[in-house]
Amino acid sequence: MSQSESRRGVALVALCCAVYFTSYLTRKGYEASILAICDATGLARTAAGLASMATLAVYGLGQFATGFLADLFDPRKIIFLALLVTAGCNAAIPWTVDSVPAMVAVCAVNGFAQAMFWPPIVKIVAQNLRPEAYKGAVFWISVVAQAAIIAVFFLVSGCTHFAGWRLSFAVVTGLALAMAALWAATVRRYAPGRPGDRPGMRRPAQDEQLEKEEPTSGKTEAHQVPATASLGALLVAAGILPIMAAIVCQGFLRDGIEVWASSIVKDQYGLGTSGSIFSVSLLPIFGVASMAATRALRRWIGDEVKAAAALFATGLACATLLFAANGATLAVGLPVLAILSATMHGANLLLTAEVPGHFARHRHVGTVAGLLNAFTYVGAAISIYGFPVLCERLHGWRPVFAVWMAVLALAVALCLLALRRWLPFTRGDSRM
């Protein structure tokens, strides 16, 4: 790799990190503000959760479409459009809190705009970086996402304390517009198109590499899948269905905890609104640390799905401790909640960011990235609406902790079930 190519790759990853950071600010701003909005306006938590569920449901469903589109069209233009749409939605949200249907509608549009970020970013990274750089790139993009969650909690907490929650939406709207201008001005420099190439298709150099990777004899082992195999054949060969179900479990815990952690802290430990929002900024701090720990765990174990099973098992231990120590002090409960949240972020890195890389040689990396990421938000949509409903009907958070235990135990079993096909599939993939 030449020095100029290396510098261009670093700049491209930095630009993608900036875009994904901005996307998280414009998506998580509402979730971080949800307690402040309810307290300030009298909006019921279930109604506020319905708007957040709409965001995540449309976001998840949109991944199917945007992943496919990222493999067909120019992913750079898709990201630019997403920045403009999400800026408009964040500007509109504060004006809709008096009408639940209007708020749900705006949040749903924002959900589709958010679905236009991840698959195109994965496609751009896969197209423009050498195979060995792919995992490093998605690692740093995932780390930046956690940093954005920390930033948005501090932003919302500060705005709520000093000027009101509406200010945070004005700030993230301005940042999205600025990022759109920066993206439009610079992305072609670091992710240039190729004359005559169809947008979203591999470059000739990548096709030459694939030809070298194909078996030269007429016989192939059962676990080796031709690079030209259809998407359905690939998914069957990889045993992806249990992985998808495990991703649903991961999204159920990850996003449900993120949205309702401040309410859990307020209800369980009696902190005020701004104090509860500020205290749960510990969760994304642990999430950042979990990225590096997850990467080391995967290298030690040697496989993404095995490492995810270990993280789900760790989360199960944390959920069991929360259930057993219900009502314990904040000094005990908050770190355990943070570790549980961190394990889910680690599982997300493995299952939705690293696993799609195994499909790059099969020409479906954008589609698979969107497909897998979509299942995260199936679980998220269920939990964001379901957690406050369960808490209300079952009279407290302890029964919710029991539900967490059952979901995490199921996730461990699903990962173990997936290994029967996944391990042979990845052994046949020389790219990774």
C-alpha positions in Angstrom: 0.0 0.0 0.0 1.4 3.4 -1.0 1.7 6.2 1.5 -0.8 8.3 -0.4 -3.3 5.4 -0.4 -2.8 4.9 3.3 -3.4 8.6 4.0 -6.5 8.6 1.8 -7.8 5.5 3.7 -7.3 7.2 7.1 -9.0 10.4 5.9 -11.9 8.3 4.5 -12.4 6.5 7.8 -12.2 9.8 9.7 -14.9 11.3 7.4 -17.2 8.2 7.9 -16.6 8.5 11.6 -17.7 12.1 11.6 -20.9 11.3 9.6 -21.8 8.4 11.9 -21.1 10.5 15.0 -23.6 13.1 13.6 -26.1 10.4 12.8 -26.1 9.2 16.4 -26.6 12.8 17.6 -29.6 13.2 15.4 -31.1 9.9 16.4 -30.2 9.6 20.1 -31.1 13.2 20.9 -34.8 12.4 21.3 -34.1 9.3 23.3 -31.8 11.2 25.7 -34.4 13.9 26.1 -37.4 11.6 26.6 -37.4 11.9 30.4 -37.0 15.7 30.3 -39.8 16.0 27.7 -42.2 13.9 29.8 -41.4 15.9 33.0 -41.7 19.3 31.2 -44.8 18.6 29.1 -46.7 16.0 31.1 -46.5 13.6 28.2 -47.0 10.0 29.3 -43.9 7.8 29.1 -45.8 5.3 27.0 -46.7 8.0 24.5 -43.2 9.2 24.4 -42.0 5.6 24.0 -44.4 5.2 21.1 -42.6 8.0 19.1 -39.2 6.4 19.8 -40.6 3.0 18.8 -41.7 4.5 15.5 -38.2 5.8 14.9 -36.6 2.5 15.5 -39.3 0.4 13.7 -38.9 2.4 10.5 -35.2 2.6 11.0 -35.0 -1.2 11.2 -37.4 -1.8 8.3 -35.6 0.8 6.3 -32.3 -1.1 6.6 -33.7 -3.7 4.2 -34.3 -1.1 1.5 -31.2 1.1 2.1 -28.8 -1.9 2.2 -30.1 -3.1 -1.2 -29.9 0.5 -2.6 -26.4 0.9 -1.3 -25.4 -2.0 -3.5 -27.1 -0.5 -6.5 -26.6 3.3 -6.4 -24.0 5.8 -5.2 -23.8 5.5 -1.4 -22.2 8.9 -1.1 -25.5 10.6 -2.4 -27.6 8.4 -0.1 -25.7 9.7 3.0 -25.9 13.3 1.9 -29.7 13.1 1.5 -29.9 11.4 4.9 -28.1 14.3 6.6 -30.5 16.8 5.1 -33.7 14.8 6.0 -32.6 14.1 9.6 -31.7 17.8 10.1 -35.3 18.8 9.1 -36.8 16.2 11.4 -34.8 17.3 14.4 -35.8 20.9 13.8 -39.5 19.8 13.7 -39.6 17.5 16.8 -39.9 20.3 19.5 -42.9 21.7 17.7 -44.8 18.3 17.7 -44.8 17.4 21.4 -48.4 18.6 21.9 -49.6 16.2 19.2 -48.6 12.6 19.6 -49.6 11.6 16.1 -47.5 14.4 14.6 -44.6 13.5 16.8 -44.8 9.9 15.8 -44.9 10.8 12.2 -41.9 13.1 12.3 -39.9 10.5 14.3 -40.8 7.8 11.8 -39.5 10.0 8.9 -36.3 10.5 11.0 -36.1 6.7 11.4 -35.9 6.2 7.7 -33.3 9.0 7.3 -31.2 7.2 9.9 -31.5 3.9 8.0 -29.7 5.6 5.1 -26.4 5.9 7.1 -25.0 2.4 8.1 -25.3 0.3 4.9 -23.9 3.0 2.6 -21.0 3.6 5.1 -20.2 -0.1 5.2 -20.3 -0.2 1.4 -18.0 2.8 1.0 -15.5 1.3 3.5 -15.6 -2.1 1.8 -15.1 -0.5 -1.6 -12.3 1.8 -0.8 -10.2 0.0 1.8 -8.1 -3.2 1.5 -9.6 -6.2 3.1 -7.3 -6.2 6.1 -8.3 -2.6 6.9 -12.1 -3.4 7.0 -12.4 -4.6 10.6 -10.2 -1.7 11.9 -12.5 0.8 10.1 -15.8 -0.6 11.4 -14.2 -0.8 14.9 -13.4 2.9 14.9 -16.8 3.8 13.4 -18.4 1.9 16.3 -16.2 3.6 18.9 -17.3 7.0 17.5 -20.9 5.9 17.8 -20.4 5.3 21.5 -18.6 8.7 21.9 -21.7 10.3 20.2 -23.9 8.7 22.9 -21.8 10.2 25.6 -21.9 13.6 23.9 -25.6 13.6 23.4 -26.2 12.8 27.1 -24.0 15.6 28.2 -25.6 17.9 25.6 -29.2 17.1 26.7 -28.3 17.2 30.4 -26.6 20.6 30.1 -29.4 22.1 27.9 -32.1 20.8 30.2 -30.4 22.3 33.2 -29.5 25.7 31.8 -31.9 26.5 28.9 -34.4 23.6 28.4 -34.5 20.5 26.4 -35.5 22.2 23.1 -32.1 23.8 22.7 -30.5 20.3 22.2 -32.6 19.8 19.1 -31.5 23.1 17.7 -27.8 22.2 18.3 -28.0 18.8 16.6 -29.9 20.3 13.6 -27.1 22.8 13.0 -24.5 20.1 13.3 -26.3 17.9 10.7 -26.4 20.7 8.2 -22.7 21.5 8.7 -21.8 17.8 8.3 -23.9 17.7 5.0 -21.8 20.6 3.7 -18.5 19.0 4.7 -19.5 15.6 3.2 -20.5 17.1 -0.1 -17.3 19.1 -0.3 -14.8 16.3 0.6 -16.2 12.8 0.1 -15.3 12.5 -3.6 -11.7 13.2 -2.7 -11.4 10.2 -0.4 -14.0 7.9 -2.0 -13.7 8.6 -5.7 -15.9 7.0 -8.3 -14.4 5.0 -11.1 -15.2 6.1 -14.7 -17.5 3.5 -16.3 -18.2 1.7 -12.9 -21.8 1.2 -11.9 -22.2 2.9 -8.5 -22.1 0.3 -5.7 -20.1 -2.3 -7.7 -16.6 -3.5 -6.9 -13.5 -2.1 -8.7 -11.6 -4.2 -11.2 -8.8 -4.8 -8.8 -11.2 -6.3 -6.3 -12.5 -8.6 -9.0 -9.0 -9.8 -9.8 -8.5 -10.6 -6.1 -11.7 -12.6 -6.1 -10.5 -14.6 -9.1 -7.4 -15.5 -7.2 -9.4 -16.5 -4.2 -11.7 -18.9 -6.2 -10.6 -22.6 -6.1 -8.7 -23.6 -9.3 -10.0 -27.1 -9.4 -13.5 -28.2 -10.3 -14.0 -29.6 -6.8 -14.8 -27.5 -3.7 -15.3 -28.4 -0.1 -18.9 -28.3 1.1 -18.3 -25.2 3.2 -16.8 -23.2 0.4 -19.4 -21.0 -1.3 -18.7 -19.5 -4.8 -18.3 -15.7 -4.8 -21.2 -15.5 -7.3 -23.7 -17.4 -5.1 -27.1 -15.8 -4.6 -27.9 -14.0 -1.4 -30.4 -16.7 -0.3 -27.8 -19.4 -0.8 -25.3 -17.4 1.2 -27.6 -16.9 4.1 -28.5 -20.6 4.2 -24.8 -21.6 4.0 -23.8 -19.2 6.8 -26.6 -20.3 9.1 -27.6 -16.7 9.5 -31.1 -17.2 10.9 -30.0 -17.9 14.5 -27.6 -15.0 14.2 -30.5 -12.7 13.2 -32.5 -13.9 16.2 -29.6 -13.2 18.5 -29.3 -9.7 17.0 -33.0 -9.1 17.9 -32.1 -10.1 21.5 -29.1 -7.7 21.5 -31.2 -4.8 20.2 -33.9 -5.6 22.8 -31.4 -5.1 25.6 -29.1 -2.5 24.1 -31.6 0.2 23.0 -34.1 -0.5 25.7 -31.6 0.0 28.4 -30.2 3.2 26.7 -33.6 4.8 26.4 -35.0 3.9 29.8 -31.8 3.8 31.9 -32.5 7.4 33.2 -36.0 6.3 34.3 -34.7 3.2 36.0 -32.2 5.3 37.9 -34.8 7.8 38.9 -37.3 5.2 40.0 -34.9 2.9 41.7 -32.6 5.4 43.4 -34.6 8.6 43.7 -32.4 11.0 41.7 -33.8 14.1 40.0 -34.5 14.4 36.3 -31.2 16.1 35.2 -29.2 14.1 37.7 -30.7 10.8 36.3 -29.9 11.9 32.7 -26.4 12.9 33.7 -25.7 9.7 35.7 -26.5 7.4 32.8 -23.7 9.0 30.7 -21.7 6.3 32.4 -23.3 3.7 30.1 -21.8 4.9 26.8 -18.4 5.5 28.6 -18.5 1.8 29.4 -19.6 1.2 25.8 -16.5 2.9 24.4 -14.3 0.7 26.6 -16.3 -2.4 25.5 -15.3 -1.8 21.9 -11.6 -2.4 22.6 -12.4 -5.3 24.9 -14.7 -6.9 22.4 -12.0 -6.7 19.7 -9.5 -8.3 22.0 -12.0 -11.0 23.0 -12.7 -11.8 19.3 -9.0 -12.1 18.5 -8.5 -14.4 21.5 -11.6 -16.6 20.8 -11.0 -16.5 17.1 -14.6 -16.0 15.9 -17.3 -13.3 16.0 -20.2 -15.5 17.0 -18.3 -17.4 19.7 -17.2 -14.1 21.2 -20.8 -12.8 21.0 -22.0 -15.8 23.0 -19.4 -15.0 25.7 -20.7 -11.4 25.9 -24.3 -12.5 26.1 -23.3 -14.9 29.0 -21.6 -11.9 30.8 -24.8 -9.9 30.3 -26.9 -12.7 31.7 -24.7 -12.6 34.9 -25.3 -8.8 35.2 -29.0 -9.1 34.7 -29.2 -11.9 37.4 -27.3 -9.6 39.8 -29.7 -6.7 39.1 -32.6 -9.0 39.8 -31.1 -10.4 43.0 -30.0 -7.0 44.3 -33.1 -5.0 43.4 -33.2 -1.8 45.4 -29.4 -1.9 46.1 -27.5 1.4 46.2 -26.8 3.4 43.1 -23.1 2.6 43.6 -23.9 -1.0 42.9 -26.7 -0.9 40.5 -25.4 1.7 38.0 -22.1 0.1 37.3 -23.8 -3.3 36.8 -26.3 -1.7 34.4 -23.4 -0.1 32.6 -21.5 -3.3 32.2 -24.7 -5.0 30.9 -25.2 -2.2 28.4 -21.5 -2.5 27.3 -21.8 -6.2 26.6 -24.7 -5.5 24.2 -22.7 -2.8 22.4 -19.9 -5.3 22.0 -22.2 -8.0 20.7 -23.6 -5.4 18.2 -20.0 -4.7 16.9 -19.4 -8.4 16.3 -22.8 -9.3 14.8 -23.8 -6.3 12.8 -20.4 -4.7 11.9 -17.8 -7.6 11.6 -20.0 -10.4 10.4 -21.1 -8.6 7.2 -17.4 -8.3 6.3 -17.4 -12.1 5.5 -19.9 -11.4 2.7 -17.8 -8.7 0.9 -16.3 -11.3 -1.5 -19.8 -12.4 -2.4 -20.9 -8.9 -3.6 -23.6 -8.5 -1.0 -21.9 -6.6 1.8 -24.3 -3.6 1.7 -27.4 -5.8 1.6 -26.2 -8.1 4.4 -25.1 -5.1 6.6 -28.5 -3.5 6.2 -30.3 -6.9 6.8 -28.4 -7.7 10.0 -28.6 -4.2 11.4 -32.4 -4.1 10.8 -32.9 -7.0 13.2 -31.2 -4.9 16.0 -34.1 -2.5 15.7 -36.8 -5.1 15.7 -35.7 -5.9 19.2 -35.2 -2.2 20.0 -38.7 -1.2 18.9 -40.2 -3.9 21.1 -38.3 -3.0 24.2 -38.6 0.8 24.0 -42.3 0.6 24.0 -42.5 -2.6 26.1 -40.2 -1.7 29.1 -42.4 1.1 30.5 -45.5 -1.0 29.9 -44.0 -4.0 31.8 -42.8 -1.8 34.6 -46.3 -0.2 35.0 -48.3 -3.5 34.8 -45.9 -5.6 36.8 -45.4 -2.8 39.4 -41.6 -2.1 39.2 -38.4 -2.8 37.4 -37.6 -6.1 39.0 -39.9 -8.2 36.8 -38.3 -6.4 33.8 -34.9 -7.6 35.0 -36.3 -11.2 34.9 -37.3 -10.7 31.3 -33.8 -9.5 30.5 -32.4 -12.7 32.0 -34.7 -14.9 29.8 -33.7 -12.9 26.6 -30.0 -13.2 27.3 -30.2 -16.9 28.0 -32.0 -17.3 24.7 -29.3 -15.2 22.9 -26.5 -17.5 24.2 -28.4 -20.6 22.9 -28.9 -19.0 19.5 -25.2 -18.2 19.1 -24.3 -21.7 19.9 -26.9 -23.0 17.5 -25.5 -20.8 14.7 -22.0 -22.1 15.0 -22.8 -25.4 13.3 -23.0 -23.6 9.9 -21.2 -20.4 10.6 -17.8 -21.9 11.4 -17.5 -23.9 8.2 -18.8 -20.9 6.2 -16.1 -18.6 7.6 -13.4 -21.2 7.2 -14.2 -21.2 3.5 -13.8 -17.4 3.3 -10.2 -16.5 2.6 -10.9 -12.8 2.8 -11.1 -12.6 6.5 
